[in-house]
Amino acid sequence: MTEEPVSEIQLLRSHKIALIEILSADADFVLQHADSRHLLSHRGYQLVKACRIPSEKVTELLDHVIQKGPEAAQGLLKLLKDQALHETFPKLEFMKYLQVSKQTSGTKETPRKRKQTLHLQEIISSKKIEGPRLVGEKQLMTVARAIGKCWREIGRLALNIHSVKLEQIEEDHPLHVERVFAMLRYWRTCQREKATAARLHSLLSQEDWALPPESIDFLLEPE
């Protein structure tokens, strides 16, 4: 019998529950990266984007990629091993250990092989994960210089900052760049451990307030 590679689709399905739990922390971030790699059709992107509940959005994304076929599944696996995603979702580190292996066609998984797989999963789940790096002061100032007159809209819609707080920031800081910088710092304080550079990039890359990629793509670069 000839040997066939274990399907990328099979890998995604076997880790689907864990991926939904991890990626639901910022489903929009994953969706934008998946779309940038052309892993979804236009209709598929619209269907996923329409989901309001993060876990449902991730589930729809995974199902769409799986249904699209092996090529899309392979692309998603590569994305899930990308450093940008690991900075936002440190628990994705276990993806580094997953590889498309080979298995004799028509044979079943032996108890020994299954035991070895479970043992590897235990090692991965027990591995201490280092928390994501927060966005730095220098990065915030660079972003602040890229935001123009629409800073209040970005604050309200992208960063979910109340209008009263934005008015207070405007009164306290007469210079435009200082206002925007103060707004971004306030967002970082409110978000705490979620205030990563990758997450900020995701928030500023969406909808009508999206900033030019060349002004914020540095947020995705490793430090």
Backbone bond lengths (Angstrom), bond angles and torsions (degrees), N, CA, C in turn:
res aa  C-N    CA-C-N  psi(-1)  N-CA   C-N-CA  omega(-1)  CA-C   N-CA-C  phi
1 M - - - 1.464 - - 1.518 110.43 -
2 T 1.312 116.50 144.83 1.454 120.25 178.27 1.512 110.45 -80.69
3 E 1.350 115.77 158.12 1.449 121.32 179.14 1.518 110.29 -95.99
4 E 1.314 116.22 139.98 1.457 121.64 178.15 1.523 108.66 -122.81
5 P 1.323 118.08 144.26 1.462 119.14 176.31 1.520 110.72 -68.85
6 V 1.321 115.33 140.07 1.458 119.58 174.25 1.528 107.43 -60.98
7 S 1.301 117.09 131.54 1.457 122.12 -172.45 1.519 112.63 -62.55
8 E 1.344 115.24 139.22 1.459 120.52 172.21 1.520 109.84 -60.00
9 I 1.331 115.44 -32.91 1.459 120.71 177.92 1.522 110.42 -62.77
10 Q 1.334 116.52 -39.64 1.459 120.72 179.09 1.525 110.95 -63.07
11 L 1.339 116.64 -38.79 1.467 120.24 178.30 1.527 111.08 -63.77
12 L 1.333 115.92 -43.93 1.460 119.49 179.71 1.528 111.11 -63.85
13 R 1.323 116.14 -42.00 1.461 119.54 -179.67 1.528 111.76 -65.56
14 S 1.316 116.54 -39.53 1.462 119.54 -177.22 1.524 112.69 -68.74
15 H 1.331 117.20 -22.43 1.470 121.11 -179.80 1.525 111.60 -114.45
16 K 1.321 116.48 17.93 1.463 121.23 -173.63 1.529 112.34 -61.15
17 I 1.323 117.71 -45.30 1.468 121.13 -177.28 1.521 110.67 -62.26
18 A 1.339 116.29 -44.86 1.463 120.26 -179.76 1.531 110.64 -64.41
19 L 1.330 116.32 -40.47 1.470 119.99 -179.31 1.525 111.61 -65.69
20 I 1.316 116.88 -39.23 1.470 120.29 178.33 1.520 110.06 -62.29
21 E 1.322 116.03 -44.12 1.468 120.65 -178.98 1.524 111.59 -63.64
22 I 1.333 117.08 -41.94 1.463 121.32 -176.72 1.528 111.79 -74.56
23 L 1.336 116.54 -49.07 1.461 121.29 -172.42 1.526 113.31 -75.51
24 S 1.326 117.53 -16.28 1.466 120.34 179.35 1.527 112.03 -66.53
25 A 1.328 117.16 -14.85 1.464 120.28 178.11 1.530 111.31 -63.24
26 D 1.329 117.69 -28.37 1.471 121.54 176.40 1.528 107.97 -155.80
27 A 1.326 115.01 73.94 1.466 121.16 -175.23 1.524 112.39 -62.86
28 D 1.335 116.91 -36.63 1.468 119.90 -178.80 1.527 111.90 -64.77
29 F 1.331 116.11 -35.85 1.459 120.42 178.95 1.531 110.13 -61.40
30 V 1.334 116.20 -44.46 1.461 120.85 179.49 1.522 110.40 -65.44
31 L 1.317 116.38 -42.25 1.456 120.38 -178.56 1.523 111.50 -60.95
32 Q 1.330 117.31 -44.30 1.465 120.19 -178.96 1.528 111.55 -64.07
33 H 1.322 116.49 -39.47 1.473 119.46 178.76 1.522 110.69 -69.26
34 A 1.326 117.30 -39.21 1.463 120.41 177.91 1.524 110.66 -63.77
35 D 1.322 116.24 -40.43 1.464 120.43 179.51 1.526 111.17 -67.96
36 S 1.336 117.12 -36.57 1.462 120.19 179.67 1.526 111.93 -65.57
37 R 1.336 116.06 -23.05 1.468 120.51 177.97 1.530 111.87 -97.86
38 H 1.326 116.22 9.39 1.469 122.55 176.36 1.532 111.81 59.20
39 L 1.325 116.10 40.31 1.460 120.48 179.75 1.521 112.30 -86.62
40 L 1.334 116.74 -10.12 1.450 120.87 179.96 1.528 110.20 -125.50
41 S 1.311 115.31 150.40 1.460 119.45 171.28 1.527 108.19 -73.91
42 H 1.322 116.78 167.36 1.467 119.75 178.58 1.530 110.39 -59.94
43 R 1.318 116.08 -44.05 1.471 120.09 179.45 1.523 110.77 -64.81
44 G 1.346 115.94 -40.80 1.460 119.60 178.90 1.513 111.96 -62.93
45 Y 1.331 116.15 -39.97 1.466 120.18 178.69 1.528 110.88 -62.41
46 Q 1.325 116.57 -43.06 1.457 120.58 -179.53 1.523 111.43 -65.48
47 L 1.331 117.20 -38.18 1.463 121.17 179.31 1.527 111.20 -65.82
48 V 1.346 115.54 -43.62 1.463 119.41 179.80 1.523 110.26 -66.60
49 K 1.324 116.01 -44.39 1.458 121.13 -178.01 1.520 111.78 -61.39
50 A 1.331 116.64 -31.61 1.466 121.24 -177.61 1.527 112.97 -70.83
51 C 1.315 117.63 -18.47 1.467 120.88 179.51 1.527 109.22 -69.00
52 R 1.301 117.27 132.17 1.460 121.80 -176.78 1.525 112.70 -94.52
53 I 1.321 116.70 -30.67 1.464 120.67 -179.51 1.534 108.68 -87.19
54 P 1.350 118.71 124.86 1.470 121.40 -175.88 1.529 114.62 -52.23
55 S 1.331 117.23 -44.42 1.467 119.59 -178.42 1.526 111.05 -64.21
56 E 1.339 116.91 -37.11 1.463 120.30 177.66 1.523 110.62 -69.06
57 K 1.329 116.50 -35.51 1.464 120.84 178.95 1.527 110.89 -63.98
58 V 1.329 116.12 -43.49 1.468 120.38 179.16 1.525 110.39 -67.58
59 T 1.336 116.26 -41.85 1.466 120.30 178.96 1.519 110.61 -60.41
60 E 1.330 116.91 -45.04 1.464 121.33 179.15 1.526 110.92 -63.67
61 L 1.329 116.84 -38.81 1.463 121.02 178.17 1.524 111.07 -62.39
62 L 1.333 116.47 -48.77 1.466 120.75 -179.81 1.529 110.94 -62.27
63 D 1.325 116.71 -44.45 1.463 120.32 -179.07 1.522 111.27 -63.13
64 H 1.337 116.40 -40.07 1.464 119.87 -179.46 1.529 110.70 -64.61
65 V 1.331 116.37 -44.75 1.469 120.08 -179.63 1.521 110.44 -64.87
66 I 1.333 117.10 -42.25 1.467 120.91 179.89 1.533 110.42 -62.05
67 Q 1.327 115.99 -42.52 1.464 119.86 -179.30 1.525 111.96 -70.48
68 K 1.311 116.42 -25.74 1.463 119.91 -178.24 1.526 111.52 -71.17
69 G 1.325 117.07 -27.96 1.452 118.95 174.53 1.515 114.97 125.06
70 P 1.343 116.81 178.21 1.468 123.01 -174.85 1.524 114.67 -58.70
71 E 1.337 116.85 -37.91 1.468 119.50 -177.37 1.529 110.56 -64.25
72 A 1.338 116.19 -44.30 1.467 120.27 178.44 1.523 110.42 -67.09
73 A 1.324 116.71 -38.71 1.463 120.75 179.10 1.528 110.88 -63.62
74 Q 1.327 116.06 -40.38 1.463 120.50 177.35 1.524 110.38 -63.60
75 G 1.333 116.61 -40.70 1.458 120.36 178.34 1.520 112.11 -63.78
76 L 1.333 116.98 -38.96 1.458 120.28 179.19 1.523 111.20 -68.25
77 L 1.319 116.87 -38.56 1.464 120.09 177.50 1.534 110.86 -61.84
78 K 1.322 116.26 -39.68 1.470 119.87 177.16 1.526 110.21 -64.99
79 L 1.329 116.49 -40.13 1.463 120.68 178.77 1.522 110.79 -63.08
80 L 1.328 116.94 -40.69 1.462 121.23 -177.87 1.527 112.55 -70.06
81 K 1.331 116.64 -12.37 1.462 120.87 175.35 1.530 111.46 -100.16
82 D 1.324 116.41 0.83 1.467 121.27 -177.00 1.527 110.92 -72.80
83 Q 1.327 116.13 142.75 1.461 121.85 -177.30 1.526 112.32 -61.37
84 A 1.331 116.84 -35.40 1.466 120.54 -179.14 1.521 111.06 -60.91
85 L 1.329 116.97 -39.03 1.451 119.75 178.69 1.518 111.53 -73.88
86 H 1.331 117.13 -34.20 1.462 119.81 -179.67 1.519 111.75 -68.71
87 E 1.331 117.24 -27.51 1.464 119.83 176.60 1.526 110.92 -69.44
88 T 1.324 115.92 -35.46 1.457 120.26 179.01 1.528 111.79 -84.48
89 F 1.333 116.55 -36.24 1.461 121.88 -179.67 1.535 109.41 -123.45
90 P 1.325 118.66 80.59 1.463 120.38 -176.62 1.528 114.06 -59.20
91 K 1.330 117.45 -25.55 1.464 120.04 179.71 1.521 112.80 -69.36
92 L 1.339 116.82 -8.67 1.468 120.29 176.39 1.517 112.36 -74.96
93 E 1.322 117.20 0.40 1.470 119.60 -177.85 1.526 111.83 -57.22
94 F 1.336 116.89 -27.34 1.460 118.84 -179.05 1.530 111.79 -63.69
95 M 1.341 116.90 -19.10 1.456 119.64 179.53 1.526 112.13 -64.90
96 K 1.334 115.87 -25.34 1.461 119.90 179.80 1.528 111.64 -63.55
97 Y 1.334 116.23 -24.05 1.460 120.57 -176.38 1.531 112.41 -89.22
98 L 1.322 116.67 -7.76 1.454 120.16 -176.69 1.515 110.39 -91.58
99 Q 1.302 115.73 131.48 1.457 121.22 177.78 1.523 108.58 -137.69
100 V 1.316 114.57 151.94 1.455 119.27 175.12 1.516 107.22 -77.02
101 S 1.334 116.04 110.08 1.458 121.35 -177.64 1.514 109.57 -96.63
102 K 1.325 115.60 -177.74 1.461 120.31 178.99 1.516 109.05 -117.72
103 Q 1.340 115.20 145.11 1.451 121.52 -176.98 1.513 108.27 -145.22
104 T 1.301 117.43 142.07 1.451 120.65 -179.42 1.511 110.43 -63.21
105 S 1.331 116.48 130.85 1.457 120.80 -176.97 1.514 110.69 -63.59
106 G 1.329 116.70 134.52 1.448 122.08 175.82 1.501 114.29 86.60
107 T 1.347 118.90 -5.02 1.451 120.43 179.47 1.509 109.95 -95.89
108 K 1.333 114.97 154.39 1.458 120.64 179.79 1.514 110.23 -95.85
109 E 1.299 115.67 159.22 1.454 121.33 178.77 1.527 108.74 -69.68
110 T 1.324 117.75 127.93 1.460 121.56 -179.06 1.523 110.27 -77.45
111 P 1.356 117.21 154.92 1.467 119.96 177.52 1.521 112.36 -56.39
112 R 1.348 117.01 -36.49 1.457 120.13 -179.36 1.525 110.74 -65.88
113 K 1.361 115.50 -44.30 1.467 119.03 -179.57 1.519 110.20 -65.83
114 R 1.341 117.27 -38.75 1.460 120.27 178.64 1.529 110.42 -64.51
115 K 1.340 116.17 -39.03 1.460 120.25 178.91 1.518 110.71 -63.51
116 Q 1.335 116.36 -40.35 1.461 120.49 178.70 1.530 110.66 -64.40
117 T 1.336 116.62 -39.42 1.463 121.06 179.10 1.521 111.35 -64.23
118 L 1.334 115.91 -44.43 1.457 120.67 178.81 1.524 110.97 -63.90
119 H 1.331 116.22 -37.34 1.462 120.08 179.10 1.518 110.41 -64.67
120 L 1.338 117.06 -40.91 1.459 120.83 178.47 1.525 110.37 -63.93
121 Q 1.334 116.96 -40.62 1.454 120.34 179.60 1.525 111.14 -64.41
122 E 1.339 116.90 -36.03 1.465 120.77 177.80 1.520 110.56 -65.46
123 I 1.327 116.51 -40.64 1.467 120.94 178.63 1.513 110.06 -63.40
124 I 1.342 115.92 -43.75 1.458 120.49 -178.96 1.513 111.26 -64.59
125 S 1.337 116.94 -45.59 1.465 120.17 -177.27 1.512 112.53 -68.85
126 S 1.347 117.53 -27.23 1.459 120.52 -179.24 1.522 112.55 -88.53
127 K 1.348 115.57 -7.90 1.466 120.48 -178.35 1.519 109.94 -67.68
128 K 1.302 118.13 132.32 1.462 122.13 -179.75 1.523 109.07 -70.01
129 I 1.316 115.72 126.78 1.460 121.59 -177.92 1.521 110.31 -103.33
130 E 1.289 116.63 126.98 1.454 121.00 177.99 1.525 109.65 -76.58
131 G 1.305 117.08 136.54 1.455 122.17 -176.73 1.520 111.59 -65.68
132 P 1.327 116.99 158.26 1.465 121.36 -179.24 1.517 111.68 -68.65
133 R 1.329 116.80 150.53 1.459 121.60 178.85 1.524 109.58 -78.99
134 L 1.330 115.01 133.26 1.450 119.72 178.67 1.519 110.37 -76.99
135 V 1.324 115.91 155.23 1.456 120.53 178.27 1.527 108.52 -67.73
136 G 1.324 116.33 137.69 1.461 120.95 -174.05 1.524 113.37 -90.94
137 E 1.344 114.72 167.70 1.470 121.31 -179.10 1.533 111.13 -60.86
138 K 1.312 116.77 -43.11 1.467 120.41 -179.07 1.523 110.93 -63.66
139 Q 1.331 116.34 -39.25 1.462 120.42 177.96 1.528 111.29 -65.22
140 L 1.334 116.33 -40.76 1.464 120.46 178.91 1.527 111.47 -63.05
141 M 1.314 116.35 -40.26 1.462 119.45 179.85 1.529 110.86 -66.90
142 T 1.326 116.84 -39.09 1.462 120.06 177.75 1.522 111.06 -62.94
143 V 1.326 116.34 -41.60 1.464 120.71 177.31 1.527 109.96 -65.50
144 A 1.329 116.61 -40.99 1.464 121.31 -178.89 1.527 111.09 -57.97
145 R 1.332 116.89 -38.68 1.463 120.65 -179.90 1.531 111.93 -68.35
146 A 1.345 116.44 -20.38 1.463 120.44 -177.44 1.528 112.64 -89.92
147 I 1.322 116.87 -11.49 1.468 120.80 -177.18 1.527 109.59 -95.87
148 G 1.306 115.36 128.04 1.463 120.59 -177.06 1.522 113.86 -97.48
149 K 1.336 115.24 -139.69 1.468 121.12 -173.78 1.527 113.36 -67.55
150 C 1.317 116.90 -16.10 1.463 120.05 -178.10 1.527 112.28 -85.17
151 W 1.325 117.70 19.19 1.465 120.50 -173.99 1.527 112.40 -61.83
152 R 1.332 117.63 -34.56 1.474 119.25 179.12 1.523 110.83 -66.53
153 E 1.337 116.20 -41.27 1.468 120.41 177.88 1.520 110.56 -61.56
154 I 1.330 115.65 -43.15 1.461 119.82 177.96 1.521 110.38 -62.91
155 G 1.317 116.16 -41.65 1.461 119.97 179.43 1.514 112.37 -61.83
156 R 1.329 116.28 -44.24 1.470 120.07 -177.29 1.527 112.18 -74.28
157 L 1.332 116.62 -48.88 1.460 120.68 -170.86 1.528 114.00 -88.62
158 A 1.320 117.02 -41.66 1.463 119.73 -177.34 1.527 112.36 -85.62
159 L 1.338 116.09 -42.75 1.463 120.24 -174.75 1.524 113.40 -100.08
160 N 1.329 116.18 -4.25 1.476 121.55 175.86 1.529 112.39 59.15
161 I 1.331 116.09 43.34 1.465 121.88 178.03 1.531 108.71 -100.07
162 H 1.323 116.74 134.11 1.462 121.32 -176.66 1.527 111.01 -66.46
163 S 1.330 115.51 147.90 1.468 121.82 -177.64 1.532 112.05 -59.65
164 V 1.331 116.32 -35.73 1.466 120.10 179.79 1.521 111.11 -61.52
165 K 1.328 115.96 -40.87 1.462 120.40 178.77 1.521 110.83 -66.94
166 L 1.315 116.66 -38.73 1.464 120.42 179.05 1.529 110.86 -65.18
167 E 1.322 116.82 -38.53 1.466 120.78 177.08 1.521 110.94 -64.28
168 Q 1.333 115.25 -39.08 1.466 119.50 178.45 1.521 110.98 -64.83
169 I 1.329 115.96 -42.56 1.470 120.49 178.26 1.527 110.23 -61.87
170 E 1.322 116.48 -40.93 1.461 120.71 -179.66 1.526 111.39 -63.54
171 E 1.318 117.05 -38.16 1.469 121.04 178.94 1.526 111.71 -70.68
172 D 1.321 116.61 -36.95 1.463 120.85 -175.80 1.521 113.47 -77.92
173 H 1.342 117.01 -21.28 1.474 120.21 -174.37 1.525 109.71 -129.37
174 P 1.315 118.47 104.39 1.472 121.69 -177.81 1.523 114.19 -69.58
175 L 1.324 117.91 -30.79 1.462 120.76 -179.35 1.530 110.75 -84.09
176 H 1.324 115.62 138.41 1.472 120.94 -175.48 1.528 112.10 -58.54
177 V 1.319 117.44 -51.39 1.463 119.84 -175.66 1.522 111.18 -62.88
178 E 1.341 117.32 -33.10 1.455 120.35 178.15 1.528 111.05 -69.69
179 R 1.328 116.54 -34.36 1.467 120.43 176.89 1.527 110.45 -63.65
180 V 1.313 115.24 -47.84 1.462 119.90 -178.29 1.530 110.33 -64.94
181 F 1.320 115.73 -41.29 1.469 120.20 178.72 1.532 110.55 -61.67
182 A 1.335 116.78 -42.45 1.458 121.17 178.81 1.530 110.95 -64.23
183 M 1.324 115.64 -38.37 1.465 120.21 177.65 1.526 111.21 -62.77
184 L 1.331 116.17 -44.48 1.459 120.95 179.93 1.533 111.37 -66.45
185 R 1.304 116.79 -38.29 1.468 120.44 177.46 1.528 110.78 -65.64
186 Y 1.318 116.27 -38.83 1.467 120.22 177.75 1.528 109.99 -63.44
187 W 1.333 116.32 -42.26 1.472 120.44 176.62 1.520 110.74 -59.55
188 R 1.324 116.51 -44.87 1.467 120.07 179.68 1.526 111.47 -61.08
189 T 1.323 116.76 -41.17 1.466 120.71 179.20 1.521 110.80 -63.80
190 C 1.318 116.97 -42.04 1.467 120.94 -178.87 1.530 111.89 -69.16
191 Q 1.320 116.57 -36.62 1.461 120.86 -175.82 1.524 113.21 -80.23
192 R 1.341 116.43 -22.50 1.468 121.59 178.93 1.521 111.40 55.64
193 E 1.351 117.45 -120.84 1.471 120.30 -174.22 1.527 112.82 -69.84
194 K 1.332 118.26 -11.79 1.461 121.19 178.71 1.528 112.38 -87.15
195 A 1.331 116.94 -6.11 1.467 120.77 -175.67 1.526 111.08 -82.25
196 T 1.317 116.48 63.76 1.460 120.63 178.51 1.525 109.94 -90.75
197 A 1.317 115.53 160.60 1.467 120.18 178.58 1.523 110.42 -63.05
198 A 1.332 116.13 -38.97 1.461 119.97 -179.09 1.524 111.52 -65.64
199 R 1.322 116.84 -37.91 1.468 119.96 179.16 1.531 110.56 -68.08
200 L 1.321 116.67 -41.65 1.458 119.78 178.35 1.523 110.20 -61.44
201 H 1.323 116.42 -41.03 1.465 120.78 177.11 1.520 110.30 -59.44
202 S 1.323 116.78 -43.15 1.456 120.83 -179.72 1.521 111.44 -61.75
203 L 1.333 116.90 -44.51 1.460 121.05 -178.30 1.525 112.27 -65.74
204 L 1.326 116.56 -33.75 1.461 120.73 -177.17 1.525 112.98 -90.18
205 S 1.338 116.85 5.95 1.472 120.95 -178.72 1.522 112.40 -109.82
206 Q 1.320 117.07 8.26 1.456 120.23 -172.01 1.529 112.41 -115.17
207 E 1.303 113.66 160.43 1.465 123.64 171.75 1.537 112.10 56.01
208 D 1.327 115.23 -158.60 1.465 121.37 -174.37 1.528 113.25 -72.66
209 W 1.339 116.58 -18.11 1.464 118.90 -177.23 1.532 112.57 -92.58
210 A 1.325 117.42 7.54 1.463 121.11 -175.97 1.527 111.34 -55.10
211 L 1.319 116.04 131.76 1.463 121.44 177.68 1.524 109.90 -85.05
212 P 1.320 118.50 155.62 1.469 121.11 177.85 1.533 110.41 -57.09
213 P 1.320 117.90 134.22 1.468 121.04 -178.18 1.528 113.33 -52.83
214 E 1.349 116.63 -38.15 1.465 118.96 -177.05 1.529 113.11 -65.41
215 S 1.335 117.22 -17.64 1.461 119.97 -178.71 1.525 113.42 -91.53
216 I 1.331 117.56 -14.53 1.477 119.29 -177.39 1.530 113.70 -131.14
217 D 1.321 118.65 -5.86 1.461 120.06 -177.05 1.536 112.40 -63.78
218 F 1.336 116.76 -19.22 1.458 119.04 177.65 1.527 111.50 -63.10
219 L 1.329 116.87 -20.01 1.473 120.89 179.48 1.521 111.34 -66.98
220 L 1.338 117.61 -21.11 1.453 121.73 -179.48 1.518 112.56 -90.65
221 E 1.317 116.78 -7.63 1.466 120.28 -179.33 1.526 110.36 -78.64
222 P 1.360 117.69 139.19 1.463 120.33 178.21 1.526 110.55 -64.76
223 E 1.325 114.95 146.76 1.480 119.00 -179.02 1.529 110.34 -77.45
